[in-house]
Amino acid sequence: MADDAGEGEQYGLLLYYKYASVPDLDELVSFYQSNCSSLGLLGRVRVAPHGVNVTVGGKLSSLEKHIEAVKARTLFEGTDFKLASSHQPLNDRVAKECGFTSLSVRIVDELVTFSSHPLLKSPNISNAGRHLSAVEFHSVLESAGKILEESGNDNEGLVLLDARNLYETRIGKFQSPDVETLDPEIRQYSDLHSWIDDNADRLQGKNILMYCTGGIRCEMASAYIRGKGTGFENVFQVDAGTYVCELCQKHGKGGPLVSAVEDGIPEESLQQIDLKTHPCPRGIGFGSPRKLRILCLHGFRQNASSFKGRTASLAKKIKNIAELIYVDGPHELPFIYQPPVADQACDSESSAVQRSPPRENCKKKLAWLVSPECCVGSGKTEWIVADGPFDLLQYQQQTGGSDISLAHLKKVFSQDGPFDGILGFSQGAAMATLACAHQDKFKGEMNFRFAVLCSGYLPKIAEISHGTINCPSLHIFGSDHGKDRQISNTASKDLATYFEEGSSVIIQHDSGHIIPTRSPYIDQIKDFLHRFI
């Protein structure tokens, strides 16, 4: 990092947000740029007409000075500052992946993107739900059965609404007797408003208790719900998100803790809560973390079995953090026989037969994309003689069959998913790129969080503009001096530019048409995957 913390000094991270009307955006931006730069803080500051959202890192002493300077501004009265000590990024590469290589202060329209499409009426953040402390939140859950018993009306009961995305909710959710937990199973936060619209009948007339991770997402979502009018007034959210509380420590749940006493919750109040009645959600530190599930797409003229063999070393070295699931491409190809030069000059049928390759025990050769004139899907495994020497640029002519392959992947996601990520090699990487580009189109049918593209290229059929694919991606390919004779370094490097700026990580190696598994490359691959655990 540009400004290393001195030896012996603790490093830390600071997160906070504040919804409030900002009278002078330029002045506030100037404050952050000056203050953070002078203290050597790096990270991201987003300033909007309705507030700020800040994530910065640096020396703990500098972060504490920053908090004091912010508190001195009346705009930030009542702000909840989340400050934690942490390990400093090991090097510039790790810092870049975490977003701490520079200070970025920008003016934005929204602190969090609530909708990918403009809303007819933006939520009025001043209409957000009431904040409940952890004690109050548990108390409401505890009284849920009594409320139902006294009212005799289900419609006056409670519902828990989880405002997190699908990958976060897999860690665990609040569960309580007599209270329905609604999990929208959304891929990203900007999908939540659509779920709310489609499930308004499950919310109307209820007391709605919301929770997320840090609180900022609940602010906008609760205001959106309350803005629907009659029957949607009673919306509440747990203050500052969810954390692993002292109750979990007391009952042996373990994990990193935020002190309940320091957070303004009396210790004696926490001791009155019955953990059996209201189990806390599972969080970081509870048992072994779940492995990532990565769907693997083989290259041209390969199949799932052969690709599994070729990536056995990779699978072994990441087995503690990821499980690789292999799938066959939908297009079956004929076997190609490249006869020796002597055979090509011979017209004797008997000679050709004698030198023909075996017809039995040959595994299918499959593809994701094929040339338009290619005969596929016949189910036959006949050999045909190549019409010329191997063409290194043949992949540029493989422009057909993408619709069939995308439909095939949708079926795989439905039957064998969910998957956290998708890995593609060569033509498989081109197919994975198409899947990334079509995520919005297949929302809910083909969801994943990241892509690993090895020796990849952009398929000719794709009508994609530079910087438009919104998916975190790892690009692995041979360097300028590498030995990949099949997919050029330029093609793989160009592919990365089609993903949104800042969302791509590039690993260039000095080997051929392979996925490298020796150091330092395997360490870089693991670093990328760890971001999603």
C-alpha positions in Angstrom: 0.0 0.0 0.0 1.1 3.5 -0.6 1.0 4.5 3.1 2.1 1.5 5.2 1.2 1.6 8.9 4.4 2.0 11.0 5.8 -1.1 12.6 4.0 -1.8 15.9 1.0 0.4 15.1 -2.3 -1.3 14.7 -4.2 -1.2 11.4 -8.0 -0.9 11.2 -11.1 -0.6 9.1 -13.9 1.9 9.6 -17.5 1.7 8.2 -20.3 4.1 8.7 -23.2 5.7 6.9 -25.6 8.6 7.6 -28.8 9.5 5.9 -29.3 13.2 6.2 -29.9 16.2 3.9 -26.5 17.4 2.7 -26.6 21.2 2.1 -23.3 21.5 0.2 -22.1 18.4 -1.6 -18.9 20.0 -2.9 -17.9 21.3 0.6 -18.4 17.8 2.1 -16.4 16.1 -0.7 -13.6 18.7 0.0 -13.7 17.8 3.7 -13.3 14.1 3.0 -10.6 14.5 0.5 -8.6 16.8 2.8 -9.2 14.9 6.1 -8.6 11.4 4.7 -5.6 12.4 2.7 -3.9 14.1 5.6 -4.5 11.0 7.8 -3.3 8.6 5.2 -6.7 6.8 4.9 -7.5 4.8 1.8 -10.9 3.4 0.7 -14.2 4.6 -0.6 -16.4 7.6 0.3 -19.7 8.1 -1.4 -21.6 11.4 -1.0 -25.2 11.9 -2.1 -27.8 14.6 -1.6 -29.3 12.4 1.1 -26.2 11.3 3.0 -22.8 9.5 3.0 -21.5 5.9 2.9 -17.9 5.4 4.0 -15.5 2.5 4.1 -11.9 3.4 4.8 -8.8 1.8 6.2 -5.5 3.0 7.8 -3.8 3.3 11.2 -6.2 2.9 14.1 -5.0 6.2 15.6 -5.8 8.0 12.3 -9.2 6.4 12.0 -10.0 7.6 15.6 -8.9 11.1 14.6 -11.2 10.9 11.5 -14.1 9.9 13.7 -13.6 12.9 16.0 -13.5 15.3 13.0 -16.7 13.8 11.6 -18.5 13.9 15.0 -17.6 17.6 15.2 -19.9 18.3 12.2 -23.6 18.5 13.2 -24.6 16.7 10.1 -23.3 13.4 11.6 -25.1 13.6 15.0 -26.1 10.1 16.1 -23.9 8.3 13.5 -23.0 4.7 14.3 -19.2 4.2 13.6 -18.1 0.6 13.1 -14.4 0.5 13.9 -12.4 -2.7 14.0 -8.7 -3.6 14.1 -7.6 -5.8 11.3 -4.5 -7.2 9.5 -3.0 -4.7 7.1 -3.2 -5.9 3.4 -0.1 -8.0 2.8 0.9 -6.3 -0.4 -0.4 -3.9 -3.1 -2.2 -6.8 -5.0 -4.3 -7.8 -2.0 -5.0 -4.1 -1.2 -6.2 -3.7 -4.8 -8.6 -6.6 -4.5 -10.0 -5.2 -1.2 -10.3 -1.7 -2.7 -7.6 0.0 -0.5 -5.0 1.1 -3.0 -6.3 4.7 -3.2 -8.8 7.2 -1.8 -12.0 7.5 -3.9 -14.4 10.3 -2.9 -17.3 10.7 -5.3 -20.7 12.3 -5.6 -23.4 9.7 -6.4 -27.2 9.8 -6.8 -27.8 6.9 -4.4 -25.8 5.5 -1.5 -26.9 2.0 -2.3 -28.6 1.0 -5.6 -32.1 0.1 -4.6 -33.3 -0.4 -8.1 -31.6 -1.1 -11.4 -34.4 0.8 -13.1 -35.7 4.3 -12.2 -38.5 4.1 -9.8 -41.7 6.0 -10.5 -41.4 7.4 -7.0 -38.2 7.3 -5.1 -38.5 6.3 -1.4 -38.5 9.1 1.1 -35.7 8.1 3.4 -37.2 10.2 6.3 -40.1 7.7 6.2 -37.8 4.8 7.1 -38.8 2.2 9.7 -38.2 2.6 13.4 -34.9 1.4 14.7 -35.0 -1.3 17.4 -32.0 -2.2 19.6 -31.0 -5.8 19.8 -32.8 -6.2 23.2 -36.0 -4.6 21.7 -35.7 -6.8 18.6 -35.5 -10.0 20.8 -38.3 -8.7 23.0 -40.7 -8.3 20.1 -39.9 -11.8 18.8 -40.5 -13.1 22.3 -43.9 -11.6 22.5 -45.0 -12.8 19.0 -47.0 -15.8 20.3 -48.8 -13.6 22.8 -49.7 -11.0 20.2 -51.2 -13.7 17.9 -53.1 -15.3 20.9 -54.6 -11.9 22.0 -55.5 -10.7 18.5 -56.8 -14.0 17.1 -55.9 -12.5 13.7 -53.0 -13.7 11.7 -53.0 -10.5 9.7 -52.0 -8.5 12.9 -49.0 -10.8 13.6 -45.3 -10.4 12.8 -43.1 -11.3 9.9 -39.3 -11.2 9.6 -38.0 -9.8 6.4 -34.4 -10.6 5.5 -33.0 -7.7 3.3 -29.8 -9.5 2.4 -28.9 -11.3 -0.8 -29.1 -15.1 -1.4 -25.4 -15.6 -0.7 -25.5 -13.9 2.6 -28.7 -15.6 3.8 -27.1 -19.1 3.2 -24.9 -18.3 6.3 -28.0 -18.4 8.5 -31.2 -16.5 9.3 -33.2 -15.5 12.4 -35.7 -18.2 13.3 -38.4 -17.9 15.9 -41.6 -19.8 16.8 -44.8 -18.1 15.7 -43.0 -15.8 13.3 -42.7 -16.3 9.5 -39.3 -15.5 8.1 -39.4 -14.1 4.5 -36.3 -14.7 2.5 -36.6 -12.9 -0.9 -33.6 -15.0 -2.3 -32.4 -12.1 -4.4 -29.1 -12.1 -6.2 -28.4 -8.4 -5.5 -30.0 -5.7 -3.4 -31.4 -3.9 -6.4 -33.8 -6.8 -7.0 -35.5 -6.3 -3.6 -38.0 -3.7 -4.7 -39.4 -6.0 -7.3 -39.8 -8.8 -4.6 -41.6 -6.3 -2.3 -44.0 -5.3 -5.1 -44.7 -9.0 -5.9 -45.3 -10.0 -2.3 -47.1 -6.9 -1.0 -50.0 -9.1 0.1 -47.7 -11.0 2.5 -46.6 -7.8 4.1 -49.8 -5.7 4.3 -51.3 -5.5 7.7 -48.3 -7.0 9.4 -45.7 -5.8 11.8 -42.6 -6.1 9.7 -39.2 -6.7 11.4 -36.3 -6.2 8.9 -32.6 -6.9 9.2 -29.6 -6.8 7.0 -25.8 -6.7 7.7 -25.0 -3.1 8.5 -28.3 -1.3 8.5 -28.0 0.8 5.4 -30.0 -1.5 3.1 -32.9 -1.7 5.6 -33.2 2.1 5.6 -34.1 2.5 1.9 -36.2 -0.8 1.8 -38.2 0.1 4.9 -39.0 3.6 3.5 -40.1 1.9 0.3 -42.5 -0.4 2.1 -43.9 2.4 4.3 -44.4 4.5 1.2 -47.0 2.0 0.0 -49.5 3.5 2.4 -52.3 2.0 4.4 -51.4 -1.4 6.0 -47.7 -0.9 5.5 -47.0 1.6 8.4 -45.5 -0.8 11.0 -42.0 -1.4 9.7 -39.1 -1.9 12.1 -35.4 -2.6 11.6 -32.7 -3.9 14.0 -30.3 -1.0 14.7 -26.9 -1.2 12.9 -27.5 -4.7 11.5 -26.8 -8.0 13.0 -23.7 -9.0 15.0 -22.5 -12.0 17.1 -23.5 -10.9 20.5 -22.3 -11.8 24.0 -25.1 -14.3 24.3 -23.4 -16.4 21.6 -20.2 -16.2 23.5 -21.9 -17.2 26.7 -23.6 -20.2 25.1 -20.5 -21.4 23.3 -21.2 -20.1 19.8 -17.8 -18.4 19.5 -16.9 -16.0 16.7 -15.6 -12.4 16.6 -17.7 -10.2 18.9 -18.9 -6.7 19.2 -19.2 -5.8 22.8 -22.9 -5.4 23.7 -22.1 -3.2 26.7 -19.9 -0.9 24.5 -22.7 -0.8 22.0 -25.1 0.7 24.5 -26.9 -2.6 25.5 -26.9 -3.3 29.2 -25.3 -6.7 30.0 -28.0 -7.6 32.5 -30.7 -7.1 29.8 -29.0 -9.5 27.5 -28.8 -12.2 30.3 -32.6 -12.1 30.5 -33.1 -13.3 26.9 -33.8 -17.0 26.4 -31.5 -18.3 23.6 -33.7 -21.4 23.1 -36.6 -19.3 22.2 -34.8 -16.9 19.9 -31.6 -18.5 18.5 -29.2 -15.9 17.1 -28.4 -16.2 13.4 -25.3 -18.1 12.5 -22.4 -15.7 11.7 -18.7 -15.6 11.0 -16.8 -18.0 13.2 -19.6 -20.6 13.6 -18.1 -23.9 12.5 -16.4 -24.5 9.2 -17.2 -22.0 6.4 -19.2 -23.4 3.5 -17.2 -24.2 0.4 -17.8 -22.3 -2.8 -19.6 -24.3 -5.5 -18.1 -23.5 -8.9 -19.6 -24.8 -12.2 -16.8 -25.7 -14.7 -17.1 -25.4 -18.5 -14.6 -27.4 -20.6 -12.9 -26.2 -23.8 -13.7 -27.0 -27.4 -13.5 -30.8 -28.3 -13.3 -31.7 -24.6 -15.9 -33.0 -22.2 -16.6 -32.9 -18.4 -14.6 -36.0 -17.7 -11.5 -35.0 -19.6 -11.6 -31.4 -18.2 -11.9 -32.9 -14.7 -8.7 -34.8 -15.3 -6.9 -31.8 -16.7 -7.9 -29.7 -13.6 -7.2 -32.4 -11.0 -4.3 -30.4 -9.6 -6.3 -27.2 -9.3 -9.2 -29.0 -7.6 -6.8 -30.6 -5.1 -5.1 -27.3 -4.2 -8.4 -25.4 -3.6 -10.3 -28.3 -2.1 -10.6 -26.6 1.3 -12.4 -23.5 -0.1 -14.2 -24.7 -3.3 -15.9 -27.7 -4.9 -15.6 -27.9 -8.7 -18.7 -29.3 -10.5 -18.2 -30.3 -14.1 -20.8 -30.3 -16.9 -20.8 -31.4 -20.6 -21.4 -29.0 -23.4 -24.6 -29.7 -25.4 -23.0 -29.9 -28.9 -21.6 -33.3 -29.9 -18.8 -33.1 -32.5 -17.5 -35.7 -35.0 -14.1 -37.2 -34.4 -11.4 -35.6 -36.5 -8.7 -37.8 -38.0 -5.5 -36.0 -39.2 -3.8 -38.8 -41.3 0.0 -38.9 -41.7 1.4 -37.1 -44.7 2.1 -40.4 -46.4 -1.6 -41.4 -46.1 -2.8 -38.1 -47.6 -0.9 -38.9 -50.8 -2.3 -42.4 -51.1 -5.5 -43.2 -52.9 -5.7 -46.8 -51.7 -8.9 -47.4 -49.8 -7.3 -50.4 -48.1 -4.4 -48.3 -46.9 -6.7 -45.7 -45.5 -8.7 -48.3 -43.6 -5.6 -49.8 -42.1 -4.5 -46.5 -40.8 -7.9 -45.3 -39.6 -8.2 -44.6 -35.8 -10.1 -47.0 -33.6 -13.9 -46.8 -33.7 -14.5 -48.1 -30.2 -14.1 -46.7 -26.6 -13.7 -43.1 -27.8 -15.2 -40.5 -25.4 -17.5 -37.9 -26.9 -16.0 -34.6 -28.1 -18.3 -31.7 -27.1 -18.6 -28.0 -27.5 -20.4 -24.9 -26.4 -20.1 -23.0 -29.6 -19.7 -24.4 -33.1 -19.2 -23.1 -36.6 -22.5 -22.6 -38.4 -21.9 -25.3 -41.0 -20.8 -27.9 -38.4 -22.8 -31.0 -38.1 -23.7 -31.5 -34.4 -26.2 -33.4 -32.3 -26.3 -36.5 -34.6 -25.4 -38.8 -31.7 -22.9 -40.6 -33.9 -19.2 -41.0 -33.1 -17.9 -41.4 -36.6 -14.4 -40.3 -37.6 -13.9 -37.9 -40.4 -10.7 -36.9 -42.1 -9.6 -33.3 -41.4 -9.8 -31.1 -44.5 -6.5 -29.4 -43.7 -3.9 -28.7 -41.0 -5.1 -27.5 -37.6 -6.2 -23.8 -37.7 -5.0 -21.8 -34.7 -7.8 -19.3 -35.3 -10.7 -21.7 -35.7 -12.3 -20.4 -32.5 -13.1 -17.2 -34.4 -15.4 -19.1 -36.7 -17.3 -20.8 -33.9 -20.3 -18.5 -33.7 -23.3 -20.9 -33.6 -25.2 -22.8 -30.9 -25.1 -20.2 -28.1 -28.9 -20.2 -27.6 -28.9 -24.0 -27.1 -25.9 -23.7 -24.7 -27.5 -21.0 -22.6 -30.7 -23.0 -22.3 -28.6 -26.0 -21.3 -26.9 -24.0 -18.6 -30.2 -22.8 -17.3 -31.3 -26.4 -16.9 -28.0 -27.2 -15.1 -28.5 -24.3 -12.7 -32.1 -25.5 -12.0 -31.2 -29.2 -11.4 -27.7 -29.0 -9.8 -27.5 -25.4 -8.5 -27.1 -23.1 -6.8 -23.5 -22.2 -7.8 -21.4 -19.4 -6.4 -19.3 -19.0 -9.5 -18.6 -20.2 -13.0 -15.2 -21.3 -14.4 -14.5 -21.6 -18.1 -11.5 -22.7 -20.0 -10.8 -21.5 -23.6 -14.2 -21.9 -25.4 -15.7 -22.6 -22.0 -14.5 -19.2 -20.9 -16.2 -17.6 -23.9 -19.4 -19.4 -22.9 -19.1 -18.2 -19.3 -18.6 -14.7 -20.6 -22.0 -15.0 -22.4 -23.6 -16.2 -19.2 -22.1 -13.2 -17.3 -23.5 -10.8 -20.0 -27.0 -12.4 -19.8 -27.3 -12.4 -16.0 -30.0 -9.7 -15.9 -31.9 -11.6 -18.7 -31.8 -14.9 -16.7 -32.2 -13.4 -13.3 -33.5 -16.0 -10.9 -32.7 -18.8 -13.3 -28.9 -18.5 -13.6 -27.5 -16.7 -10.6 -23.8 -16.7 -9.6 -21.4 -14.2 -8.0 -18.2 -14.4 -9.9 -16.5 -15.8 -13.0 -13.0 -17.4 -13.5 -12.1 -17.1 -17.2 -9.0 -19.1 -18.3 -7.4 -18.5 -21.7 -10.7 -16.8 -22.6 -11.8 -14.7 -25.5 -14.9 -12.7 -26.5 -17.1 -14.8 -28.8 -17.7 -13.1 -32.1 -21.5 -13.3 -31.7 -21.6 -11.2 -28.5 -22.9 -7.7 -28.9 -21.2 -6.4 -25.8 -19.7 -3.0 -25.2 -16.5 -2.4 -23.2 -16.9 -2.1 -19.5 -20.6 -3.2 -19.4 -20.5 -6.7 -17.9 -21.3 -6.4 -14.2 -19.7 -9.4 -12.6 -16.5 -9.8 -10.6 -14.1 -11.8 -12.7 -10.7 -13.4 -12.6 -8.8 -13.6 -15.9 -6.0 -16.2 -16.2 -3.9 -16.4 -19.4 -0.4 -16.6 -20.8 1.8 -13.5 -20.8 3.2 -11.9 -23.9 6.1 -14.4 -23.7 3.9 -17.3 -22.8 3.4 -20.5 -24.8 -0.4 -20.5 -25.5 -0.5 -21.1 -29.2 -4.3 -21.5 -29.2 -5.8 -18.3 -27.7 -3.6 -15.2 -28.1 -2.6 -13.1 -25.1 -4.2 -10.1 -26.8 -7.6 -11.8 -27.1 -7.6 -12.8 -23.4 -6.4 -9.4 -22.3 -9.1 -7.7 -24.4 -11.8 -9.8 -22.8 -11.1 -8.3 -19.4 -11.9 -4.8 -20.7 -15.6 -5.8 -21.4 -16.1 -6.2 -17.6 -16.9 -3.1 -15.4 -13.8 -1.2 -14.4 -12.4 -2.3 -11.1 -14.3 -5.6 -11.1 -11.6 -7.7 -12.9 -8.4 -9.3 -11.6 -5.8 -10.5 -14.1 -3.2 -13.2 -13.6 -0.7 -13.6 -16.5 1.5 -16.7 -16.4 4.5 -18.0 -18.4 3.0 -21.3 -19.4 0.9 -22.6 -22.3 -2.8 -23.4 -22.8 -3.3 -24.5 -19.2 -4.5 -23.3 -15.8 -1.3 -22.9 -13.7 -1.3 -24.4 -10.2 2.2 -23.5 -9.0 3.1 -20.5 -6.9 2.6 -17.6 -7.1 -0.4 -18.2 -9.5 -2.3 -20.7 -7.2 -1.9 -18.2 -4.3 -3.5 -15.5 -6.5 -6.3 -17.7 -7.5 -7.0 -18.6 -3.8 -6.9 -14.9 -2.9 -9.6 -14.1 -5.4 -11.8 -17.0 -4.3 -11.5 -16.0 -0.6 -13.3 -12.8 -1.4 -16.5 -14.8 -1.8 -16.4 -17.0 1.2 
